[in-house]
Amino acid sequence: MKKQSIIFTITALIPLIWSGNALAIGDASSSVTPTPEVTAPDSVASAADEGLPWFTGPLLAGSGNTLPAGHIDVEPYFFYTKAYGSFDANRKATSFANDFYSFSPTLVFSLGATSFMDIQAVIPYVHNRIQDQTNNDIGDSTFTAGFQLLKGVTDTWRPSIRAIVGETFPTGTFENLNPNKNGTDATGTGAYQTNVGLNFQQLWHVGANRYFRDRLALGNTFASTSKVEGVNAFGGNAQTTGKQRLGNQFSADLSMEFTLTKHWVPALDILYTANGNSNFTGAAGTNSEGLPAIEGGPSGEAFSLAPAMEYNFNSHLGVIAGPWFSVAGRNTAQFTSAVLAINYYQ
């Protein structure tokens, strides 16, 4: 995997967050690195009735319920991520010579707009580091609307279903990068991305004061073409000018939560992501070996896990923390991420 591919998979891993879709973003060589999904708005708010369980998580899968009208949900996320290797086309794992680190505090703000619709804004900030090079800047920002298609009934096979439509805007830095920064100044993709998805959710009463909640988040994203110049998030050099087209991306996230007590809740996400091939058109320029400095790449896929533990102080405030790490993949980076989120509902 090229150095530029390493850079892109890490910068895509953290900033591109939207409610309802845990989606992957491929790089110039179609590396698939899963993108965290904000746990949307029913969170601890699902326990307005003190007799119901309190939930804050899981880490990645979005909610099947919209936020009630007139209510807000504020959830700062913190990701500390390391890319340390890659999976090749034959799924063989290899290590990088130098690990790439990214720290991203991300503000998530949600508002219940009507009885059946909520809206959400996600604003990430990214600090990257590799060896002695560092850089920080805003990442790509996302605005999402969620629509309640069906309200679930507890302990039945009728789930809650929430439809997601969102747009990711290229507010991050992606082109005319400083070649001496080793890619740390890349914090975005340069592409507008339309995100659509369906979230399914159900709650099961499994014993005295014990509940099990499962979610299935399915999503797709469709990216516009990025116009790139110079060294950019996909590769290139000073002579590069052209267009980079990312492949479409699909994700499926199955999550589970179980109430050990009113306050303590373990959670788990099982995430699969895939994307199509990408391509570059234009003047690529050449690297020191005489090869194109930027090019497209094949499709890829990735499997990752995110176990976590929630602590809910009450029906309005909760925290969740845990690791998120790659398990297997094809044409994708190996990564591990420490994740912390604080959820406040009012």
C-alpha positions as CSV (number, residue, x, y, z in Angstrom):
1,M,0.0,0.0,0.0
2,K,1.4,3.4,-1.0
3,K,2.2,6.0,1.6
4,Q,-0.6,8.2,0.1
5,S,-3.0,5.4,0.6
6,I,-2.1,5.1,4.2
7,I,-2.7,8.8,4.7
8,F,-6.1,8.7,3.0
9,T,-7.4,5.7,4.9
10,I,-6.6,7.3,8.2
11,T,-8.0,10.7,7.4
12,A,-11.2,9.1,6.0
13,L,-11.5,6.9,9.1
14,I,-12.1,9.7,11.5
15,P,-13.7,12.8,9.9
16,L,-16.4,11.2,7.8
17,I,-19.1,10.5,10.4
18,W,-22.8,10.6,9.8
19,S,-25.8,9.4,11.7
20,G,-27.4,6.2,10.4
21,N,-24.6,4.9,8.1
22,A,-21.4,3.2,9.2
23,L,-19.8,3.6,5.8
24,A,-16.4,3.0,4.3
25,I,-14.4,5.4,2.2
26,G,-11.9,4.0,-0.3
27,D,-8.6,5.6,-1.1
28,A,-6.7,5.9,-4.4
29,S,-5.9,2.2,-4.2
30,S,-9.4,1.4,-3.0
31,S,-8.4,0.7,0.6
32,V,-11.5,0.3,2.6
33,T,-11.3,1.7,6.1
34,P,-14.6,1.8,8.1
35,T,-16.0,5.0,9.1
36,P,-17.4,5.4,12.6
37,E,-21.1,6.0,12.9
38,V,-22.5,8.3,15.6
39,T,-25.0,6.6,17.9
40,A,-28.0,8.7,17.0
41,P,-30.5,10.2,19.1
42,D,-32.4,7.8,21.2
43,S,-29.4,7.1,23.3
44,V,-30.1,7.5,27.0
45,A,-33.2,9.4,26.0
46,S,-35.0,6.1,25.4
47,A,-35.5,6.0,29.1
48,A,-37.8,8.9,29.6
49,D,-39.8,6.5,31.6
50,E,-37.7,5.5,34.6
51,G,-38.9,1.9,34.3
52,L,-37.2,1.5,30.9
53,P,-33.5,0.7,30.4
54,W,-30.9,3.4,29.8
55,F,-28.6,3.2,26.8
56,T,-25.8,5.3,25.4
57,G,-24.2,3.1,22.8
58,P,-23.3,1.2,20.8
59,L,-20.1,2.9,19.4
60,L,-20.9,2.6,15.7
61,A,-24.5,1.6,14.8
62,G,-27.0,4.4,14.5
63,S,-30.4,4.5,16.1
64,G,-33.6,3.2,14.6
65,N,-35.6,6.0,16.3
66,T,-35.6,9.7,15.6
67,L,-35.1,12.2,18.4
68,P,-38.5,13.5,19.8
69,A,-39.6,16.9,18.5
70,G,-38.1,19.8,20.4
71,H,-35.4,17.8,22.1
72,I,-31.6,18.1,21.6
73,D,-28.8,15.6,21.9
74,V,-25.1,16.7,22.2
75,E,-22.5,14.0,21.8
76,P,-18.8,14.8,21.6
77,Y,-16.8,11.8,20.3
78,F,-13.0,11.3,20.7
79,F,-11.1,8.9,18.4
80,Y,-7.4,8.1,18.8
81,T,-6.4,5.9,15.8
82,K,-3.3,4.1,14.6
83,A,-2.8,2.6,11.2
84,Y,-0.1,0.0,11.5
85,G,-0.4,-2.2,8.4
86,S,-2.5,-3.3,5.5
87,F,-4.3,-6.3,3.9
88,D,-3.3,-6.9,0.3
89,A,-5.5,-8.2,-2.5
90,N,-5.0,-11.8,-1.2
91,R,-6.0,-10.7,2.4
92,K,-2.4,-11.1,3.6
93,A,-1.5,-8.7,6.4
94,T,1.8,-6.7,6.3
95,S,3.1,-4.0,8.6
96,F,4.0,-0.4,7.8
97,A,7.5,0.9,8.3
98,N,6.0,3.8,10.2
99,D,2.7,3.9,12.0
100,F,0.3,6.8,11.2
101,Y,-1.7,8.3,14.1
102,S,-4.8,10.4,14.1
103,F,-6.7,12.1,17.0
104,S,-10.1,13.5,16.2
105,P,-12.5,15.2,18.6
106,T,-15.8,15.3,16.9
107,L,-18.9,17.3,17.9
108,V,-22.2,15.8,17.1
109,F,-25.4,17.9,17.5
110,S,-28.9,16.5,17.0
111,L,-32.3,18.2,17.0
112,G,-35.8,16.7,16.9
113,A,-37.5,18.7,14.2
114,T,-40.9,17.0,14.1
115,S,-42.6,13.9,15.5
116,F,-41.1,11.9,12.6
117,M,-37.9,13.7,11.6
118,D,-34.6,14.8,13.2
119,I,-31.6,16.6,11.9
120,Q,-27.9,16.2,12.8
121,A,-24.6,18.1,12.3
122,V,-21.2,16.4,12.6
123,I,-18.1,18.6,12.8
124,P,-14.8,16.8,13.2
125,Y,-11.3,18.2,14.0
126,V,-8.3,16.1,13.0
127,H,-4.8,16.0,14.4
128,N,-2.4,13.7,12.4
129,R,1.1,12.5,13.2
130,I,3.7,10.3,11.5
131,Q,7.2,10.2,12.9
132,D,8.2,13.9,13.6
133,Q,5.5,15.4,11.3
134,T,2.2,16.7,12.7
135,N,-0.7,18.8,11.4
136,N,-4.2,19.6,12.4
137,D,-7.3,21.1,10.7
138,I,-11.0,20.6,10.4
139,G,-12.2,17.5,8.6
140,D,-15.1,16.9,6.2
141,S,-18.5,17.9,7.8
142,T,-21.7,16.0,7.5
143,F,-25.4,17.1,7.8
144,T,-28.1,14.4,8.0
145,A,-31.8,14.1,8.2
146,G,-33.5,11.0,9.8
147,F,-37.1,9.9,9.1
148,Q,-39.1,7.5,11.2
149,L,-40.7,4.9,8.9
150,L,-41.9,2.5,11.6
151,K,-42.2,2.5,15.4
152,G,-41.2,-0.8,16.9
153,V,-43.0,-2.8,19.6
154,T,-40.9,-4.3,22.4
155,D,-40.7,-8.1,22.5
156,T,-42.1,-8.5,19.0
157,W,-40.7,-8.9,15.5
158,R,-41.8,-5.4,14.6
159,P,-38.7,-3.2,14.8
160,S,-38.2,0.5,14.7
161,I,-37.0,1.6,11.2
162,R,-35.3,5.0,10.6
163,A,-34.3,6.2,7.1
164,I,-31.2,8.3,6.7
165,V,-30.4,10.9,4.0
166,G,-27.3,13.0,4.5
167,E,-24.5,14.9,2.7
168,T,-20.8,15.1,3.5
169,F,-19.2,18.4,2.5
170,P,-15.5,18.7,1.6
171,T,-14.5,21.1,4.4
172,G,-11.3,19.2,5.1
173,T,-7.9,19.8,3.4
174,F,-7.2,17.4,0.5
175,E,-5.0,19.1,-2.2
176,N,-1.9,21.2,-2.7
177,L,-0.4,19.5,0.4
178,N,3.1,20.1,1.7
179,P,5.2,17.1,0.6
180,N,7.4,17.5,3.7
181,K,4.4,16.9,6.0
182,N,4.2,13.2,4.9
183,G,0.4,13.5,4.5
184,T,-0.4,14.7,7.9
185,D,-2.0,17.8,6.4
186,A,-4.7,15.7,4.6
187,T,-7.9,15.8,6.5
188,G,-10.6,15.4,3.8
189,T,-11.5,13.9,0.5
190,G,-12.5,16.9,-1.7
191,A,-15.7,15.1,-2.6
192,Y,-19.3,15.8,-1.9
193,Q,-20.8,12.5,-0.7
194,T,-24.5,11.6,-0.5
195,N,-25.3,9.1,2.2
196,V,-28.5,7.0,2.4
197,G,-29.4,4.2,4.7
198,L,-31.8,2.2,6.8
199,N,-31.5,1.6,10.6
200,F,-33.4,-1.3,12.2
201,Q,-33.7,-1.5,16.0
202,Q,-35.5,-3.8,18.5
203,L,-35.7,-4.0,22.3
204,W,-36.2,-7.3,24.1
205,H,-37.1,-7.9,27.8
206,V,-35.0,-11.0,28.8
207,G,-35.6,-11.1,32.5
208,A,-36.0,-9.0,35.7
209,N,-34.5,-5.6,34.9
210,R,-32.5,-7.1,32.0
211,Y,-32.9,-5.9,28.4
212,F,-31.2,-6.8,25.1
213,R,-31.2,-4.3,22.3
214,D,-30.1,-5.1,18.7
215,R,-29.5,-2.8,15.7
216,L,-28.8,-3.4,12.0
217,A,-27.5,-0.3,10.1
218,L,-27.4,-0.6,6.4
219,G,-25.9,2.2,4.3
220,N,-24.6,3.4,1.0
221,T,-22.6,6.4,0.0
222,F,-22.2,8.0,-3.5
223,A,-19.3,10.4,-4.0
224,S,-18.8,13.1,-6.5
225,T,-15.5,13.5,-8.4
226,S,-12.7,15.3,-6.6
227,K,-10.7,17.8,-8.6
228,V,-7.1,17.6,-7.3
229,E,-3.9,19.5,-7.9
230,G,-0.4,18.9,-6.6
231,V,0.2,16.5,-3.7
232,N,-3.2,15.4,-2.4
233,A,-5.0,12.9,-0.2
234,F,-4.8,10.3,-3.0
235,G,-1.1,10.8,-3.9
236,G,0.3,13.0,-6.7
237,N,3.2,15.5,-6.9
238,A,3.7,19.1,-7.9
239,Q,2.8,18.3,-11.6
240,T,-0.5,16.4,-10.8
241,T,-3.8,17.9,-12.0
242,G,-6.9,16.0,-12.7
243,K,-10.0,14.3,-11.2
244,Q,-10.2,11.4,-8.7
245,R,-13.4,9.4,-8.6
246,L,-14.2,7.2,-5.5
247,G,-16.1,4.0,-5.8
248,N,-19.5,3.6,-4.2
249,Q,-19.5,2.3,-0.7
250,F,-21.7,-0.1,1.3
251,S,-21.8,-1.1,5.0
252,A,-23.7,-3.4,7.3
253,D,-23.3,-3.0,11.0
254,L,-24.9,-5.5,13.5
255,S,-24.8,-4.3,17.1
256,M,-25.9,-5.7,20.4
257,E,-26.3,-4.2,23.9
258,F,-27.3,-6.0,27.2
259,T,-28.2,-4.3,30.5
260,L,-26.1,-5.8,33.3
261,T,-27.5,-3.2,35.6
262,K,-29.4,0.0,35.3
263,H,-26.1,1.9,34.8
264,W,-23.7,-0.7,33.2
265,V,-24.3,-1.9,29.6
266,P,-21.8,-3.8,27.5
267,A,-22.1,-3.3,23.7
268,L,-20.6,-4.8,20.5
269,D,-20.6,-3.7,16.9
270,I,-19.8,-6.2,14.1
271,L,-19.1,-4.1,11.0
272,Y,-18.6,-5.1,7.3
273,T,-17.7,-2.4,4.7
274,A,-17.0,-2.6,1.0
275,N,-16.4,-0.2,-1.8
276,G,-15.9,-0.3,-5.6
277,N,-12.8,0.6,-7.5
278,S,-11.6,4.2,-7.9
279,N,-10.0,5.9,-10.9
280,F,-8.0,9.0,-11.7
281,T,-8.1,10.9,-15.0
282,G,-5.7,13.8,-15.9
283,A,-2.0,14.5,-15.7
284,A,-0.8,12.2,-12.9
285,G,2.9,13.2,-12.9
286,T,5.6,10.6,-12.1
287,N,7.3,9.6,-8.9
288,S,11.0,9.0,-8.3
289,E,10.7,5.5,-9.8
290,G,9.1,6.8,-13.0
291,L,5.7,5.5,-12.2
292,P,2.4,7.4,-12.1
293,A,2.3,9.5,-8.9
294,I,-1.4,9.0,-8.6
295,E,-3.8,6.3,-9.9
296,G,-7.0,4.5,-9.3
297,G,-7.3,1.2,-7.5
298,P,-9.3,-2.0,-7.1
299,S,-12.3,-2.7,-4.9
300,G,-11.9,-3.7,-1.3
301,E,-13.6,-4.7,1.9
302,A,-13.0,-4.9,5.6
303,F,-14.3,-6.5,8.8
304,S,-14.0,-4.8,12.1
305,L,-15.2,-5.2,15.7
306,A,-16.0,-2.5,18.4
307,P,-16.7,-3.9,21.9
308,A,-17.5,-1.2,24.4
309,M,-18.9,-0.5,27.9
310,E,-21.5,2.1,28.7
311,Y,-22.1,3.8,32.0
312,N,-25.4,5.7,32.2
313,F,-25.7,8.2,35.1
314,N,-29.4,8.8,34.5
315,S,-31.8,9.0,31.6
316,H,-30.1,12.2,30.3
317,L,-26.4,11.5,30.6
318,G,-24.2,8.6,29.7
319,V,-20.7,7.7,28.5
320,I,-19.3,4.9,26.3
321,A,-15.8,3.8,25.6
322,G,-14.0,0.9,23.9
323,P,-11.6,-0.2,21.2
324,W,-12.5,-0.4,17.5
325,F,-10.1,-2.5,15.4
326,S,-9.8,-4.3,12.0
327,V,-10.0,-8.0,11.9
328,A,-9.7,-8.9,8.2
329,G,-9.8,-7.2,4.9
330,R,-8.8,-6.9,1.3
331,N,-7.0,-3.8,-0.1
332,T,-7.5,-2.0,3.2
333,A,-5.5,-0.6,6.1
334,Q,-5.1,-2.4,9.4
335,F,-6.0,-0.1,12.3
336,T,-7.0,0.1,15.9
337,S,-8.8,3.0,17.5
338,A,-9.6,4.0,21.1
339,V,-13.1,5.6,21.2
340,L,-14.8,7.7,23.9
341,A,-18.2,9.4,23.6
342,I,-20.2,11.5,26.1
343,N,-23.9,11.7,25.4
344,Y,-26.2,14.4,26.9
345,Y,-30.0,14.5,26.1
346,Q,-32.3,17.3,27.0
